[in-house]
Amino acid sequence: MVDSDFIKKLFFELFEARNEEEVDEVIQTHPDIFKQENWQPYGDNESFFGVIENQQSSPIPALVEKITNSIDAILI
């Protein structure tokens, strides 16, 4: 089992990565943690891939979508 100090350190390494290359460096530095068998689909359901991939990839369109959805909910 991985201790909580290591998990916190790893989180901040990923959080502070400025681009995809830096994230990849963190992943390559910790190959035991990022082995494929350590990961499983969200909710143990492969079908959630479409739901997660359907989200906005940048913050501004995501915020606009939330506002639009809230207006739609009020109108309905």
HTML snippet that shows the backbone in 3Dmol.js (N, CA, C, O; Angstrom):
<script src="https://3Dmol.org/build/3Dmol-min.js"></script>
<div id="view" style="width:600px;height:400px;position:relative"></div>
<script>
const pdb = `
ATOM      1  N   MET A   1       0.845  -1.183   0.000  1.00  0.00           N
ATOM      2  CA  MET A   1       0.000   0.000   0.000  1.00  0.00           C
ATOM      3  C   MET A   1       0.884   1.238   0.000  1.00  0.00           C
ATOM      4  O   MET A   1       1.964   1.240   0.591  1.00  0.00           O
ATOM      5  N   VAL A   2       0.421   2.290  -0.666  1.00  0.00           N
ATOM      6  CA  VAL A   2       1.186   3.527  -0.791  1.00  0.00           C
ATOM      7  C   VAL A   2       0.800   4.454   0.354  1.00  0.00           C
ATOM      8  O   VAL A   2      -0.380   4.610   0.667  1.00  0.00           O
ATOM      9  N   ASP A   3       1.815   5.077   0.984  1.00  0.00           N
ATOM     10  CA  ASP A   3       1.496   5.941   2.131  1.00  0.00           C
ATOM     11  C   ASP A   3       0.932   7.290   1.676  1.00  0.00           C
ATOM     12  O   ASP A   3       1.125   7.706   0.533  1.00  0.00           O
ATOM     13  N   SER A   4       0.244   7.952   2.578  1.00  0.00           N
ATOM     14  CA  SER A   4      -0.475   9.187   2.251  1.00  0.00           C
ATOM     15  C   SER A   4       0.464  10.331   1.891  1.00  0.00           C
ATOM     16  O   SER A   4       0.089  11.194   1.097  1.00  0.00           O
ATOM     17  N   ASP A   5       1.674  10.367   2.450  1.00  0.00           N
ATOM     18  CA  ASP A   5       2.625  11.423   2.084  1.00  0.00           C
ATOM     19  C   ASP A   5       3.033  11.298   0.619  1.00  0.00           C
ATOM     20  O   ASP A   5       3.162  12.294  -0.093  1.00  0.00           O
ATOM     21  N   PHE A   6       3.235  10.049   0.182  1.00  0.00           N
ATOM     22  CA  PHE A   6       3.588   9.819  -1.223  1.00  0.00           C
ATOM     23  C   PHE A   6       2.436  10.223  -2.140  1.00  0.00           C
ATOM     24  O   PHE A   6       2.651  10.857  -3.173  1.00  0.00           O
ATOM     25  N   ILE A   7       1.222   9.856  -1.759  1.00  0.00           N
ATOM     26  CA  ILE A   7       0.053  10.203  -2.575  1.00  0.00           C
ATOM     27  C   ILE A   7      -0.084  11.720  -2.688  1.00  0.00           C
ATOM     28  O   ILE A   7      -0.364  12.239  -3.768  1.00  0.00           O
ATOM     29  N   LYS A   8       0.110  12.421  -1.592  1.00  0.00           N
ATOM     30  CA  LYS A   8       0.028  13.886  -1.603  1.00  0.00           C
ATOM     31  C   LYS A   8       1.112  14.477  -2.503  1.00  0.00           C
ATOM     32  O   LYS A   8       0.842  15.392  -3.282  1.00  0.00           O
ATOM     33  N   LYS A   9       2.339  13.957  -2.400  1.00  0.00           N
ATOM     34  CA  LYS A   9       3.441  14.437  -3.235  1.00  0.00           C
ATOM     35  C   LYS A   9       3.138  14.195  -4.706  1.00  0.00           C
ATOM     36  O   LYS A   9       3.349  15.077  -5.539  1.00  0.00           O
ATOM     37  N   LEU A  10       2.641  12.995  -5.029  1.00  0.00           N
ATOM     38  CA  LEU A  10       2.300  12.662  -6.403  1.00  0.00           C
ATOM     39  C   LEU A  10       1.180  13.556  -6.929  1.00  0.00           C
ATOM     40  O   LEU A  10       1.226  14.009  -8.073  1.00  0.00           O
ATOM     41  N   PHE A  11       0.177  13.806  -6.095  1.00  0.00           N
ATOM     42  CA  PHE A  11      -0.913  14.693  -6.498  1.00  0.00           C
ATOM     43  C   PHE A  11      -0.366  16.058  -6.894  1.00  0.00           C
ATOM     44  O   PHE A  11      -0.719  16.586  -7.949  1.00  0.00           O
ATOM     45  N   PHE A  12       0.490  16.631  -6.057  1.00  0.00           N
ATOM     46  CA  PHE A  12       1.005  17.974  -6.347  1.00  0.00           C
ATOM     47  C   PHE A  12       1.937  17.975  -7.561  1.00  0.00           C
ATOM     48  O   PHE A  12       1.991  18.964  -8.291  1.00  0.00           O
ATOM     49  N   GLU A  13       2.661  16.891  -7.782  1.00  0.00           N
ATOM     50  CA  GLU A  13       3.477  16.813  -8.997  1.00  0.00           C
ATOM     51  C   GLU A  13       2.581  16.881 -10.240  1.00  0.00           C
ATOM     52  O   GLU A  13       2.890  17.590 -11.197  1.00  0.00           O
ATOM     53  N   LEU A  14       1.477  16.140 -10.214  1.00  0.00           N
ATOM     54  CA  LEU A  14       0.555  16.157 -11.350  1.00  0.00           C
ATOM     55  C   LEU A  14      -0.190  17.488 -11.446  1.00  0.00           C
ATOM     56  O   LEU A  14      -0.367  18.034 -12.535  1.00  0.00           O
ATOM     57  N   PHE A  15      -0.622  18.002 -10.293  1.00  0.00           N
ATOM     58  CA  PHE A  15      -1.385  19.246 -10.266  1.00  0.00           C
ATOM     59  C   PHE A  15      -0.565  20.421 -10.790  1.00  0.00           C
ATOM     60  O   PHE A  15      -1.093  21.301 -11.470  1.00  0.00           O
ATOM     61  N   GLU A  16       0.717  20.429 -10.471  1.00  0.00           N
ATOM     62  CA  GLU A  16       1.576  21.556 -10.852  1.00  0.00           C
ATOM     63  C   GLU A  16       2.209  21.391 -12.234  1.00  0.00           C
ATOM     64  O   GLU A  16       2.925  22.278 -12.699  1.00  0.00           O
ATOM     65  N   ALA A  17       1.951  20.273 -12.882  1.00  0.00           N
ATOM     66  CA  ALA A  17       2.471  20.073 -14.239  1.00  0.00           C
ATOM     67  C   ALA A  17       1.840  21.113 -15.156  1.00  0.00           C
ATOM     68  O   ALA A  17       0.626  21.316 -15.139  1.00  0.00           O
ATOM     69  N   ARG A  18       2.676  21.769 -15.955  1.00  0.00           N
ATOM     70  CA  ARG A  18       2.196  22.861 -16.793  1.00  0.00           C
ATOM     71  C   ARG A  18       1.727  22.420 -18.170  1.00  0.00           C
ATOM     72  O   ARG A  18       1.052  23.174 -18.871  1.00  0.00           O
ATOM     73  N   ASN A  19       2.080  21.208 -18.557  1.00  0.00           N
ATOM     74  CA  ASN A  19       1.677  20.739 -19.880  1.00  0.00           C
ATOM     75  C   ASN A  19       1.698  19.213 -19.917  1.00  0.00           C
ATOM     76  O   ASN A  19       2.067  18.556 -18.943  1.00  0.00           O
ATOM     77  N   GLU A  20       1.303  18.681 -21.034  1.00  0.00           N
ATOM     78  CA  GLU A  20       1.200  17.226 -21.180  1.00  0.00           C
ATOM     79  C   GLU A  20       2.555  16.535 -21.014  1.00  0.00           C
ATOM     80  O   GLU A  20       2.635  15.433 -20.472  1.00  0.00           O
ATOM     81  N   GLU A  21       3.619  17.192 -21.485  1.00  0.00           N
ATOM     82  CA  GLU A  21       4.950  16.602 -21.370  1.00  0.00           C
ATOM     83  C   GLU A  21       5.361  16.447 -19.904  1.00  0.00           C
ATOM     84  O   GLU A  21       5.967  15.440 -19.539  1.00  0.00           O
ATOM     85  N   GLU A  22       5.040  17.429 -19.062  1.00  0.00           N
ATOM     86  CA  GLU A  22       5.379  17.338 -17.645  1.00  0.00           C
ATOM     87  C   GLU A  22       4.555  16.259 -16.946  1.00  0.00           C
ATOM     88  O   GLU A  22       5.058  15.575 -16.054  1.00  0.00           O
ATOM     89  N   VAL A  23       3.303  16.105 -17.342  1.00  0.00           N
ATOM     90  CA  VAL A  23       2.480  15.020 -16.793  1.00  0.00           C
ATOM     91  C   VAL A  23       3.098  13.682 -17.187  1.00  0.00           C
ATOM     92  O   VAL A  23       3.196  12.771 -16.365  1.00  0.00           O
ATOM     93  N   ASP A  24       3.513  13.568 -18.443  1.00  0.00           N
ATOM     94  CA  ASP A  24       4.128  12.328 -18.899  1.00  0.00           C
ATOM     95  C   ASP A  24       5.421  12.032 -18.129  1.00  0.00           C
ATOM     96  O   ASP A  24       5.706  10.872 -17.831  1.00  0.00           O
ATOM     97  N   GLU A  25       6.202  13.062 -17.805  1.00  0.00           N
ATOM     98  CA  GLU A  25       7.418  12.864 -17.008  1.00  0.00           C
ATOM     99  C   GLU A  25       7.083  12.285 -15.632  1.00  0.00           C
ATOM    100  O   GLU A  25       7.770  11.384 -15.152  1.00  0.00           O
ATOM    101  N   VAL A  26       6.030  12.802 -15.001  1.00  0.00           N
ATOM    102  CA  VAL A  26       5.620  12.290 -13.691  1.00  0.00           C
ATOM    103  C   VAL A  26       5.218  10.825 -13.822  1.00  0.00           C
ATOM    104  O   VAL A  26       5.595   9.997 -12.993  1.00  0.00           O
ATOM    105  N   ILE A  27       4.461  10.511 -14.854  1.00  0.00           N
ATOM    106  CA  ILE A  27       4.020   9.137 -15.074  1.00  0.00           C
ATOM    107  C   ILE A  27       5.216   8.218 -15.291  1.00  0.00           C
ATOM    108  O   ILE A  27       5.269   7.124 -14.729  1.00  0.00           O
ATOM    109  N   GLN A  28       6.171   8.652 -16.099  1.00  0.00           N
ATOM    110  CA  GLN A  28       7.360   7.834 -16.374  1.00  0.00           C
ATOM    111  C   GLN A  28       8.235   7.667 -15.134  1.00  0.00           C
ATOM    112  O   GLN A  28       8.944   6.668 -15.010  1.00  0.00           O
ATOM    113  N   THR A  29       8.195   8.635 -14.214  1.00  0.00           N
ATOM    114  CA  THR A  29       8.985   8.568 -12.983  1.00  0.00           C
ATOM    115  C   THR A  29       8.420   7.544 -12.005  1.00  0.00           C
ATOM    116  O   THR A  29       9.158   7.015 -11.174  1.00  0.00           O
ATOM    117  N   HIS A  30       7.132   7.260 -12.092  1.00  0.00           N
ATOM    118  CA  HIS A  30       6.455   6.339 -11.164  1.00  0.00           C
ATOM    119  C   HIS A  30       5.761   5.213 -11.932  1.00  0.00           C
ATOM    120  O   HIS A  30       4.535   5.105 -11.885  1.00  0.00           O
ATOM    121  N   PRO A  31       6.522   4.377 -12.637  1.00  0.00           N
ATOM    122  CA  PRO A  31       5.875   3.346 -13.477  1.00  0.00           C
ATOM    123  C   PRO A  31       5.065   2.316 -12.695  1.00  0.00           C
ATOM    124  O   PRO A  31       4.100   1.765 -13.226  1.00  0.00           O
ATOM    125  N   ASP A  32       5.439   2.045 -11.443  1.00  0.00           N
ATOM    126  CA  ASP A  32       4.679   1.059 -10.665  1.00  0.00           C
ATOM    127  C   ASP A  32       3.268   1.543 -10.344  1.00  0.00           C
ATOM    128  O   ASP A  32       2.331   0.745 -10.303  1.00  0.00           O
ATOM    129  N   ILE A  33       3.115   2.837 -10.118  1.00  0.00           N
ATOM    130  CA  ILE A  33       1.806   3.404  -9.799  1.00  0.00           C
ATOM    131  C   ILE A  33       0.914   3.448 -11.038  1.00  0.00           C
ATOM    132  O   ILE A  33      -0.292   3.213 -10.951  1.00  0.00           O
ATOM    133  N   PHE A  34       1.513   3.750 -12.188  1.00  0.00           N
ATOM    134  CA  PHE A  34       0.727   3.982 -13.394  1.00  0.00           C
ATOM    135  C   PHE A  34       0.645   2.758 -14.307  1.00  0.00           C
ATOM    136  O   PHE A  34       0.400   2.899 -15.505  1.00  0.00           O
ATOM    137  N   LYS A  35       0.847   1.561 -13.755  1.00  0.00           N
ATOM    138  CA  LYS A  35       0.658   0.344 -14.547  1.00  0.00           C
ATOM    139  C   LYS A  35      -0.825   0.208 -14.906  1.00  0.00           C
ATOM    140  O   LYS A  35      -1.698   0.581 -14.123  1.00  0.00           O
ATOM    141  N   GLN A  36      -1.091  -0.315 -16.071  1.00  0.00           N
ATOM    142  CA  GLN A  36      -2.468  -0.444 -16.564  1.00  0.00           C
ATOM    143  C   GLN A  36      -3.350  -1.231 -15.597  1.00  0.00           C
ATOM    144  O   GLN A  36      -4.524  -0.901 -15.428  1.00  0.00           O
ATOM    145  N   GLU A  37      -2.804  -2.265 -14.964  1.00  0.00           N
ATOM    146  CA  GLU A  37      -3.632  -3.086 -14.066  1.00  0.00           C
ATOM    147  C   GLU A  37      -4.025  -2.362 -12.784  1.00  0.00           C
ATOM    148  O   GLU A  37      -4.874  -2.854 -12.041  1.00  0.00           O
ATOM    149  N   ASN A  38      -3.431  -1.209 -12.510  1.00  0.00           N
ATOM    150  CA  ASN A  38      -3.809  -0.420 -11.336  1.00  0.00           C
ATOM    151  C   ASN A  38      -5.031   0.473 -11.591  1.00  0.00           C
ATOM    152  O   ASN A  38      -5.530   1.125 -10.674  1.00  0.00           O
ATOM    153  N   TRP A  39      -5.497   0.496 -12.818  1.00  0.00           N
ATOM    154  CA  TRP A  39      -6.590   1.400 -13.187  1.00  0.00           C
ATOM    155  C   TRP A  39      -7.819   0.593 -13.574  1.00  0.00           C
ATOM    156  O   TRP A  39      -7.717  -0.519 -14.092  1.00  0.00           O
ATOM    157  N   GLN A  40      -8.973   1.171 -13.313  1.00  0.00           N
ATOM    158  CA  GLN A  40     -10.223   0.536 -13.702  1.00  0.00           C
ATOM    159  C   GLN A  40     -11.192   1.612 -14.179  1.00  0.00           C
ATOM    160  O   GLN A  40     -11.036   2.778 -13.816  1.00  0.00           O
ATOM    161  N   PRO A  41     -12.176   1.253 -14.973  1.00  0.00           N
ATOM    162  CA  PRO A  41     -13.127   2.250 -15.475  1.00  0.00           C
ATOM    163  C   PRO A  41     -13.880   2.935 -14.327  1.00  0.00           C
ATOM    164  O   PRO A  41     -14.157   2.321 -13.297  1.00  0.00           O
ATOM    165  N   TYR A  42     -14.199   4.190 -14.522  1.00  0.00           N
ATOM    166  CA  TYR A  42     -14.969   4.946 -13.536  1.00  0.00           C
ATOM    167  C   TYR A  42     -16.285   4.224 -13.272  1.00  0.00           C
ATOM    168  O   TYR A  42     -17.012   3.893 -14.209  1.00  0.00           O
ATOM    169  N   GLY A  43     -16.588   3.982 -12.021  1.00  0.00           N
ATOM    170  CA  GLY A  43     -17.812   3.281 -11.654  1.00  0.00           C
ATOM    171  C   GLY A  43     -17.815   1.818 -12.068  1.00  0.00           C
ATOM    172  O   GLY A  43     -18.870   1.185 -12.104  1.00  0.00           O
ATOM    173  N   ASP A  44     -16.642   1.276 -12.381  1.00  0.00           N
ATOM    174  CA  ASP A  44     -16.513  -0.100 -12.876  1.00  0.00           C
ATOM    175  C   ASP A  44     -17.400  -0.353 -14.089  1.00  0.00           C
ATOM    176  O   ASP A  44     -17.893  -1.463 -14.287  1.00  0.00           O
ATOM    177  N   ASN A  45     -17.599   0.683 -14.897  1.00  0.00           N
ATOM    178  CA  ASN A  45     -18.489   0.566 -16.043  1.00  0.00           C
ATOM    179  C   ASN A  45     -17.815   1.186 -17.262  1.00  0.00           C
ATOM    180  O   ASN A  45     -17.616   2.400 -17.313  1.00  0.00           O
ATOM    181  N   GLU A  46     -17.460   0.352 -18.247  1.00  0.00           N
ATOM    182  CA  GLU A  46     -16.808   0.826 -19.471  1.00  0.00           C
ATOM    183  C   GLU A  46     -17.683   1.830 -20.229  1.00  0.00           C
ATOM    184  O   GLU A  46     -17.161   2.644 -20.990  1.00  0.00           O
ATOM    185  N   SER A  47     -18.993   1.784 -20.032  1.00  0.00           N
ATOM    186  CA  SER A  47     -19.910   2.670 -20.752  1.00  0.00           C
ATOM    187  C   SER A  47     -19.785   4.127 -20.328  1.00  0.00           C
ATOM    188  O   SER A  47     -20.257   5.016 -21.038  1.00  0.00           O
ATOM    189  N   PHE A  48     -19.161   4.388 -19.187  1.00  0.00           N
ATOM    190  CA  PHE A  48     -18.999   5.775 -18.731  1.00  0.00           C
ATOM    191  C   PHE A  48     -17.975   6.545 -19.549  1.00  0.00           C
ATOM    192  O   PHE A  48     -17.864   7.762 -19.403  1.00  0.00           O
ATOM    193  N   PHE A  49     -17.225   5.863 -20.407  1.00  0.00           N
ATOM    194  CA  PHE A  49     -16.222   6.544 -21.227  1.00  0.00           C
ATOM    195  C   PHE A  49     -16.859   7.660 -22.038  1.00  0.00           C
ATOM    196  O   PHE A  49     -16.332   8.771 -22.083  1.00  0.00           O
ATOM    197  N   GLY A  50     -17.980   7.380 -22.674  1.00  0.00           N
ATOM    198  CA  GLY A  50     -18.663   8.387 -23.486  1.00  0.00           C
ATOM    199  C   GLY A  50     -19.148   9.571 -22.663  1.00  0.00           C
ATOM    200  O   GLY A  50     -19.114  10.708 -23.133  1.00  0.00           O
ATOM    201  N   VAL A  51     -19.592   9.320 -21.457  1.00  0.00           N
ATOM    202  CA  VAL A  51     -20.076  10.394 -20.582  1.00  0.00           C
ATOM    203  C   VAL A  51     -18.917  11.311 -20.201  1.00  0.00           C
ATOM    204  O   VAL A  51     -19.049  12.534 -20.241  1.00  0.00           O
ATOM    205  N   ILE A  52     -17.789  10.723 -19.833  1.00  0.00           N
ATOM    206  CA  ILE A  52     -16.639  11.517 -19.416  1.00  0.00           C
ATOM    207  C   ILE A  52     -16.014  12.236 -20.604  1.00  0.00           C
ATOM    208  O   ILE A  52     -15.654  13.409 -20.494  1.00  0.00           O
ATOM    209  N   GLU A  53     -15.882  11.562 -21.721  1.00  0.00           N
ATOM    210  CA  GLU A  53     -15.301  12.189 -22.906  1.00  0.00           C
ATOM    211  C   GLU A  53     -16.212  13.273 -23.482  1.00  0.00           C
ATOM    212  O   GLU A  53     -15.755  14.114 -24.256  1.00  0.00           O
ATOM    213  N   ASN A  54     -17.470  13.263 -23.120  1.00  0.00           N
ATOM    214  CA  ASN A  54     -18.423  14.235 -23.641  1.00  0.00           C
ATOM    215  C   ASN A  54     -18.319  15.591 -22.938  1.00  0.00           C
ATOM    216  O   ASN A  54     -18.972  16.547 -23.356  1.00  0.00           O
ATOM    217  N   GLN A  55     -17.518  15.690 -21.886  1.00  0.00           N
ATOM    218  CA  GLN A  55     -17.372  16.945 -21.147  1.00  0.00           C
ATOM    219  C   GLN A  55     -16.491  17.922 -21.926  1.00  0.00           C
ATOM    220  O   GLN A  55     -15.679  17.511 -22.755  1.00  0.00           O
ATOM    221  N   GLN A  56     -16.654  19.200 -21.657  1.00  0.00           N
ATOM    222  CA  GLN A  56     -15.836  20.220 -22.303  1.00  0.00           C
ATOM    223  C   GLN A  56     -14.374  20.069 -21.888  1.00  0.00           C
ATOM    224  O   GLN A  56     -14.088  19.724 -20.741  1.00  0.00           O
ATOM    225  N   SER A  57     -13.457  20.325 -22.806  1.00  0.00           N
ATOM    226  CA  SER A  57     -12.040  20.152 -22.502  1.00  0.00           C
ATOM    227  C   SER A  57     -11.385  21.424 -21.991  1.00  0.00           C
ATOM    228  O   SER A  57     -10.253  21.376 -21.509  1.00  0.00           O
ATOM    229  N   SER A  58     -12.066  22.565 -22.084  1.00  0.00           N
ATOM    230  CA  SER A  58     -11.503  23.804 -21.550  1.00  0.00           C
ATOM    231  C   SER A  58     -12.528  24.475 -20.645  1.00  0.00           C
ATOM    232  O   SER A  58     -13.728  24.251 -20.806  1.00  0.00           O
ATOM    233  N   PRO A  59     -12.080  25.288 -19.702  1.00  0.00           N
ATOM    234  CA  PRO A  59     -12.983  25.800 -18.670  1.00  0.00           C
ATOM    235  C   PRO A  59     -14.045  26.786 -19.154  1.00  0.00           C
ATOM    236  O   PRO A  59     -15.159  26.778 -18.630  1.00  0.00           O
ATOM    237  N   ILE A  60     -13.740  27.626 -20.128  1.00  0.00           N
ATOM    238  CA  ILE A  60     -14.707  28.653 -20.554  1.00  0.00           C
ATOM    239  C   ILE A  60     -15.940  28.013 -21.197  1.00  0.00           C
ATOM    240  O   ILE A  60     -17.055  28.319 -20.772  1.00  0.00           O
ATOM    241  N   PRO A  61     -15.794  27.136 -22.203  1.00  0.00           N
ATOM    242  CA  PRO A  61     -16.996  26.496 -22.750  1.00  0.00           C
ATOM    243  C   PRO A  61     -17.760  25.681 -21.708  1.00  0.00           C
ATOM    244  O   PRO A  61     -18.987  25.595 -21.767  1.00  0.00           O
ATOM    245  N   ALA A  62     -17.039  25.080 -20.751  1.00  0.00           N
ATOM    246  CA  ALA A  62     -17.711  24.312 -19.700  1.00  0.00           C
ATOM    247  C   ALA A  62     -18.582  25.225 -18.846  1.00  0.00           C
ATOM    248  O   ALA A  62     -19.710  24.871 -18.503  1.00  0.00           O
ATOM    249  N   LEU A  63     -18.057  26.403 -18.502  1.00  0.00           N
ATOM    250  CA  LEU A  63     -18.828  27.368 -17.715  1.00  0.00           C
ATOM    251  C   LEU A  63     -20.035  27.868 -18.503  1.00  0.00           C
ATOM    252  O   LEU A  63     -21.133  27.972 -17.956  1.00  0.00           O
ATOM    253  N   VAL A  64     -19.839  28.175 -19.773  1.00  0.00           N
ATOM    254  CA  VAL A  64     -20.953  28.623 -20.617  1.00  0.00           C
ATOM    255  C   VAL A  64     -22.025  27.544 -20.700  1.00  0.00           C
ATOM    256  O   VAL A  64     -23.218  27.843 -20.656  1.00  0.00           O
ATOM    257  N   GLU A  65     -21.597  26.290 -20.818  1.00  0.00           N
ATOM    258  CA  GLU A  65     -22.558  25.186 -20.882  1.00  0.00           C
ATOM    259  C   GLU A  65     -23.368  25.083 -19.585  1.00  0.00           C
ATOM    260  O   GLU A  65     -24.576  24.850 -19.625  1.00  0.00           O
ATOM    261  N   LYS A  66     -22.709  25.255 -18.448  1.00  0.00           N
ATOM    262  CA  LYS A  66     -23.429  25.203 -17.154  1.00  0.00           C
ATOM    263  C   LYS A  66     -24.476  26.306 -17.081  1.00  0.00           C
ATOM    264  O   LYS A  66     -25.604  26.066 -16.652  1.00  0.00           O
ATOM    265  N   ILE A  67     -24.109  27.507 -17.497  1.00  0.00           N
ATOM    266  CA  ILE A  67     -25.059  28.631 -17.465  1.00  0.00           C
ATOM    267  C   ILE A  67     -26.224  28.359 -18.415  1.00  0.00           C
ATOM    268  O   ILE A  67     -27.386  28.564 -18.064  1.00  0.00           O
ATOM    269  N   THR A  68     -25.898  27.898 -19.618  1.00  0.00           N
ATOM    270  CA  THR A  68     -26.940  27.582 -20.598  1.00  0.00           C
ATOM    271  C   THR A  68     -27.880  26.499 -20.072  1.00  0.00           C
ATOM    272  O   THR A  68     -29.098  26.603 -20.213  1.00  0.00           O
ATOM    273  N   ASN A  69     -27.307  25.466 -19.468  1.00  0.00           N
ATOM    274  CA  ASN A  69     -28.136  24.391 -18.915  1.00  0.00           C
ATOM    275  C   ASN A  69     -29.023  24.891 -17.785  1.00  0.00           C
ATOM    276  O   ASN A  69     -30.165  24.451 -17.654  1.00  0.00           O
ATOM    277  N   SER A  70     -28.510  25.804 -16.969  1.00  0.00           N
ATOM    278  CA  SER A  70     -29.338  26.318 -15.868  1.00  0.00           C
ATOM    279  C   SER A  70     -30.487  27.159 -16.409  1.00  0.00           C
ATOM    280  O   SER A  70     -31.595  27.098 -15.877  1.00  0.00           O
ATOM    281  N   ILE A  71     -30.247  27.934 -17.445  1.00  0.00           N
ATOM    282  CA  ILE A  71     -31.321  28.732 -18.070  1.00  0.00           C
ATOM    283  C   ILE A  71     -32.356  27.800 -18.691  1.00  0.00           C
ATOM    284  O   ILE A  71     -33.560  28.010 -18.541  1.00  0.00           O
ATOM    285  N   ASP A  72     -31.885  26.775 -19.385  1.00  0.00           N
ATOM    286  CA  ASP A  72     -32.809  25.792 -19.969  1.00  0.00           C
ATOM    287  C   ASP A  72     -33.673  25.137 -18.906  1.00  0.00           C
ATOM    288  O   ASP A  72     -34.869  24.934 -19.115  1.00  0.00           O
ATOM    289  N   ALA A  73     -33.069  24.800 -17.755  1.00  0.00           N
ATOM    290  CA  ALA A  73     -33.828  24.166 -16.669  1.00  0.00           C
ATOM    291  C   ALA A  73     -34.911  25.094 -16.144  1.00  0.00           C
ATOM    292  O   ALA A  73     -36.017  24.652 -15.831  1.00  0.00           O
ATOM    293  N   ILE A  74     -34.594  26.377 -16.049  1.00  0.00           N
ATOM    294  CA  ILE A  74     -35.599  27.344 -15.566  1.00  0.00           C
ATOM    295  C   ILE A  74     -36.724  27.486 -16.592  1.00  0.00           C
ATOM    296  O   ILE A  74     -37.896  27.532 -16.221  1.00  0.00           O
ATOM    297  N   LEU A  75     -36.380  27.553 -17.859  1.00  0.00           N
ATOM    298  CA  LEU A  75     -37.396  27.710 -18.905  1.00  0.00           C
ATOM    299  C   LEU A  75     -38.307  26.480 -18.997  1.00  0.00           C
ATOM    300  O   LEU A  75     -39.496  26.613 -19.283  1.00  0.00           O
ATOM    301  N   ILE A  76     -37.774  25.328 -18.766  1.00  0.00           N
ATOM    302  CA  ILE A  76     -38.570  24.104 -18.840  1.00  0.00           C
ATOM    303  C   ILE A  76     -39.491  24.041 -17.653  1.00  0.00           C
ATOM    304  O   ILE A  76     -40.256  23.086 -17.515  1.00  0.00           O
TER     305      ILE A  76
END
`;
const viewer = $3Dmol.createViewer("view");
viewer.addModel(pdb, "pdb");
viewer.setStyle({}, {cartoon: {color: "spectrum"}});
viewer.zoomTo();
viewer.render();
</script>
